[in-house]
Amino acid sequence: MSDLIKRSISLSGHRTSIALESEFWAVLDAMAQERNLSFAALIGKLDASRPPERPLASALRVAALQQALQQASDNS
C-alpha cells in the first residue's frame, strides 16, 4: 500500500478533504469514468448513499473494494 493522498472536493456546498491510498483513488477514478460521471458526482452519490455512522473515507474504500471484487468475479 502506498502513502495517503489527500484530495479536496465540494460536497453539498461544503469543501472537504479526503485521504486515501493511491490504489483506492485509482479504482474510484475508473468507477467515475465507467459510469460517465465526474469524479465529484461519483463521490457525491457515494456520500449520499452511505450510512450516517460510516465515515466518508471508509465508505469510499468499501465502494472501491466492492468494485474491484466485482471486476475480479466478472473476469473469472
N, CA, C and O of each residue as an XYZ file, in Angstrom:
304
protein
N       0.844     -1.183      0.000
C       0.000      0.000      0.000
C       0.886      1.241      0.000
O       1.982      1.265      0.559
N       0.372      2.236     -0.633
C       1.111      3.488     -0.717
C       0.697      4.432      0.403
O      -0.193      4.136      1.200
N       1.365      5.563      0.437
C       1.014      6.590      1.412
C      -0.341      7.192      1.078
O      -0.846      7.045     -0.035
N      -0.918      7.868      2.057
C      -2.200      8.525      1.846
C      -2.036      9.739      0.941
O      -1.070     10.493      1.052
N      -2.992      9.908      0.053
C      -3.042     11.061     -0.841
C      -4.325     11.805     -0.529
O      -5.406     11.216     -0.500
N      -4.199     13.105     -0.297
C      -5.374     13.920      0.012
C      -5.924     14.547     -1.255
O      -5.177     15.015     -2.114
N      -7.247     14.547     -1.353
C      -7.953     15.267     -2.410
C      -9.030     16.101     -1.740
O      -9.642     15.682     -0.757
N      -9.250     17.280     -2.283
C     -10.310     18.151     -1.782
C     -11.460     18.133     -2.765
O     -11.254     18.093     -3.978
N     -12.672     18.164     -2.237
C     -13.868     18.094     -3.063
C     -14.982     18.865     -2.371
O     -15.002     18.973     -1.145
N     -15.899     19.396     -3.153
C     -17.078     20.061     -2.593
C     -18.235     19.081     -2.573
O     -18.591     18.504     -3.601
N     -18.816     18.897     -1.403
C     -19.983     18.034     -1.234
C     -21.086     18.861     -0.599
O     -20.925     19.394      0.499
N     -22.194     18.960     -1.290
C     -23.338     19.737     -0.790
C     -22.924     21.154     -0.408
O     -23.385     21.706      0.591
N     -22.049     21.728     -1.222
C     -21.628     23.102     -0.994
C     -20.567     23.293      0.068
O     -20.196     24.427      0.372
N     -20.070     22.210      0.638
C     -19.030     22.294      1.665
C     -17.759     21.635      1.153
O     -17.797     20.540      0.591
N     -16.643     22.306      1.351
C     -15.351     21.779      0.932
C     -14.868     20.786      1.987
O     -14.905     21.067      3.185
N     -14.417     19.629      1.526
C     -13.885     18.625      2.448
C     -12.661     17.972      1.824
O     -12.532     17.926      0.601
N     -11.777     17.478      2.651
C     -10.591     16.758      2.189
C     -10.725     15.298      2.580
O     -11.184     14.962      3.672
N     -10.315     14.448      1.667
C     -10.381     13.007      1.884
C      -8.984     12.451      1.632
O      -8.347     12.796      0.636
N      -8.510     11.603      2.521
C      -7.198     10.981      2.373
C      -7.376      9.479      2.168
O      -7.923      8.781      3.021
N      -6.902      9.000      1.020
C      -6.944      7.571      0.695
C      -5.626      7.172      0.043
O      -4.874      8.023     -0.433
N      -5.359      5.891      0.027
C      -4.205      5.364     -0.681
C      -4.445      5.476     -2.189
O      -5.587      5.474     -2.648
N      -3.355      5.573     -2.950
C      -3.471      5.774     -4.401
C      -4.235      4.645     -5.089
O      -4.910      4.872     -6.093
N      -4.131      3.433     -4.553
C      -4.849      2.309     -5.159
C      -6.361      2.520     -5.099
O      -7.070      2.189     -6.049
N      -6.853      3.064     -4.001
C      -8.288      3.338     -3.891
C      -8.699      4.474     -4.819
O      -9.750      4.406     -5.456
N      -7.873      5.525     -4.901
C      -8.188      6.623     -5.816
C      -8.260      6.114     -7.253
O      -9.123      6.547     -8.017
N      -7.373      5.210     -7.628
C      -7.368      4.688     -8.997
C      -8.668      3.960     -9.313
O      -9.234      4.137    -10.391
N      -9.143      3.143     -8.379
C     -10.405      2.422     -8.595
C     -11.566      3.405     -8.664
O     -12.441      3.266     -9.519
N     -11.586      4.394     -7.778
C     -12.670      5.379     -7.789
C     -12.653      6.209     -9.073
O     -13.712      6.514     -9.622
N     -11.471      6.576     -9.555
C     -11.370      7.301    -10.828
C     -11.940      6.457    -11.968
O     -12.672      6.967    -12.816
N     -11.604      5.165    -11.986
C     -12.118      4.265    -13.023
C     -13.629      4.104    -12.913
O     -14.319      4.045    -13.931
N     -14.148      4.034    -11.693
C     -15.600      3.925    -11.493
C     -16.314      5.133    -12.087
O     -17.325      4.988    -12.774
N     -15.791      6.315    -11.825
C     -16.406      7.536    -12.351
C     -16.398      7.514    -13.872
O     -17.397      7.850    -14.507
N     -15.287      7.123    -14.447
C     -15.167      7.081    -15.904
C     -16.133      6.059    -16.501
O     -16.807      6.354    -17.488
N     -16.209      4.871    -15.920
C     -17.106      3.824    -16.421
C     -18.566      4.242    -16.358
O     -19.371      3.831    -17.194
N     -18.907      5.053    -15.377
C     -20.297      5.481    -15.183
C     -20.594      6.828    -15.841
O     -21.682      7.383    -15.686
N     -19.607      7.343    -16.577
C     -19.750      8.644    -17.239
C     -20.149      9.744    -16.262
O     -21.010     10.573    -16.556
N     -19.510      9.738    -15.099
C     -19.743     10.745    -14.071
C     -18.456     11.520    -13.834
O     -17.357     10.996    -14.016
N     -18.605     12.761    -13.431
C     -17.422     13.466    -12.952
C     -17.000     12.807    -11.642
O     -17.790     12.122    -10.993
N     -15.761     13.023    -11.273
C     -15.286     12.450    -10.020
C     -16.116     12.976     -8.855
O     -16.488     12.219     -7.959
N     -16.404     14.274     -8.870
C     -17.200     14.886     -7.794
C     -18.601     14.291     -7.738
O     -19.142     14.084     -6.652
N     -19.191     14.014     -8.895
C     -20.541     13.430     -8.919
C     -20.534     12.024     -8.330
O     -21.441     11.664     -7.580
N     -19.528     11.230     -8.658
C     -19.432      9.882     -8.088
C     -19.291      9.949     -6.571
O     -19.989      9.241     -5.846
N     -18.396     10.791     -6.099
C     -18.192     10.901     -4.654
C     -19.470     11.396     -3.986
O     -19.812     10.941     -2.895
N     -20.174     12.316     -4.623
C     -21.443     12.803     -4.083
C     -22.472     11.698     -3.960
O     -23.183     11.619     -2.958
N     -22.559     10.839     -4.974
C     -23.505      9.715     -4.924
C     -23.130      8.734     -3.813
O     -23.993      8.271     -3.066
N     -21.855      8.426     -3.713
C     -21.409      7.508     -2.666
C     -21.628      8.117     -1.282
O     -21.997      7.415     -0.342
N     -21.401      9.407     -1.163
C     -21.625     10.092      0.108
C     -23.099     10.037      0.494
O     -23.430      9.782      1.652
N     -23.979     10.274     -0.465
C     -25.418     10.289     -0.182
C     -25.948      8.909      0.192
O     -26.943      8.798      0.909
N     -25.287      7.855     -0.290
C     -25.797      6.503     -0.046
C     -25.167      5.809      1.163
O     -25.564      4.698      1.514
N     -24.203      6.445      1.792
C     -23.523      5.791      2.927
C     -24.348      5.931      4.200
O     -25.071      6.912      4.373
N     -24.238      4.948      5.092
C     -24.888      5.084      6.401
C     -24.280      6.273      7.150
O     -23.078      6.514      7.037
N     -25.075      7.009      7.901
C     -24.561      8.210      8.570
C     -23.432      7.935      9.565
O     -22.618      8.816      9.842
N     -23.384      6.736     10.092
C     -22.323      6.426     11.064
C     -21.011      6.016     10.397
O     -19.994      5.880     11.077
N     -21.018      5.816      9.077
C     -19.797      5.402      8.378
C     -19.053      6.636      7.869
O     -19.629      7.439      7.135
N     -17.792      6.797      8.242
C     -17.008      7.923      7.723
C     -16.893      7.848      6.198
O     -16.887      6.764      5.616
N     -16.804      9.013      5.569
C     -16.753      9.063      4.111
C     -15.568      8.272      3.561
O     -15.731      7.513      2.606
N     -14.396      8.431      4.137
C     -13.225      7.704      3.631
C     -13.448      6.197      3.693
O     -13.059      5.478      2.772
N     -14.060      5.717      4.750
C     -14.361      4.284      4.863
C     -15.355      3.855      3.799
O     -15.197      2.795      3.193
N     -16.377      4.666      3.566
C     -17.373      4.344      2.543
C     -16.735      4.284      1.160
O     -17.096      3.436      0.344
N     -15.794      5.174      0.898
C     -15.116      5.165     -0.403
C     -14.229      3.931     -0.549
O     -14.168      3.339     -1.627
N     -13.547      3.542      0.514
C     -12.729      2.326      0.453
C     -13.598      1.093      0.204
O     -13.240      0.227     -0.594
N     -14.730      1.017      0.885
C     -15.641     -0.120      0.697
C     -16.166     -0.140     -0.734
O     -16.217     -1.204     -1.352
N     -16.555      1.007     -1.271
C     -17.055      1.073     -2.648
C     -15.977      0.631     -3.636
O     -16.263     -0.100     -4.584
N     -14.744      1.072     -3.413
C     -13.644      0.676     -4.294
C     -13.384     -0.823     -4.194
O     -13.151     -1.480     -5.208
N     -13.421     -1.362     -2.992
C     -13.225     -2.800     -2.801
C     -14.330     -3.593     -3.486
O     -14.053     -4.581     -4.165
N     -15.572     -3.170     -3.314
C     -16.692     -3.865     -3.959
C     -16.538     -3.847     -5.478
O     -16.810     -4.847     -6.142
N     -16.104     -2.718     -6.026
C     -15.893     -2.609     -7.473
C     -14.797     -3.570     -7.927
O     -14.952     -4.271     -8.927
N     -13.695     -3.599     -7.191
C     -12.586     -4.484     -7.550
C     -12.997     -5.948     -7.459
O     -12.634     -6.744     -8.326
N     -13.740     -6.311     -6.434
C     -14.211     -7.692     -6.297
C     -15.174     -8.062     -7.422
O     -15.127     -9.177     -7.941
N     -16.037     -7.136     -7.796
C     -16.976     -7.391     -8.892
C     -16.227     -7.600    -10.204
O     -16.551     -8.506    -10.971
N     -15.232     -6.766    -10.458
C     -14.443     -6.917    -11.681
C     -13.693     -8.239    -11.690
O     -13.611     -8.893    -12.730
N     -13.150     -8.640    -10.556
C     -12.443     -9.918    -10.473
C     -13.399    -11.073    -10.733
O     -13.043    -12.037    -11.410
N     -14.605    -10.978    -10.202
C     -15.621    -12.012    -10.410
C     -16.037    -12.080    -11.874
O     -16.207    -13.165    -12.431
N     -16.199    -10.909    -12.495
C     -16.591    -10.856    -13.905
C     -15.516    -11.433    -14.819
O     -15.823    -11.978    -15.879
N     -14.261    -11.314    -14.408
C     -13.144    -11.776    -15.229
C     -12.785    -13.236    -14.998
O     -11.890    -13.760    -15.661
N     -13.464    -13.903    -14.069
C     -13.111    -15.306    -13.801
C     -14.120    -16.254    -14.405
O     -13.979    -17.470    -14.276
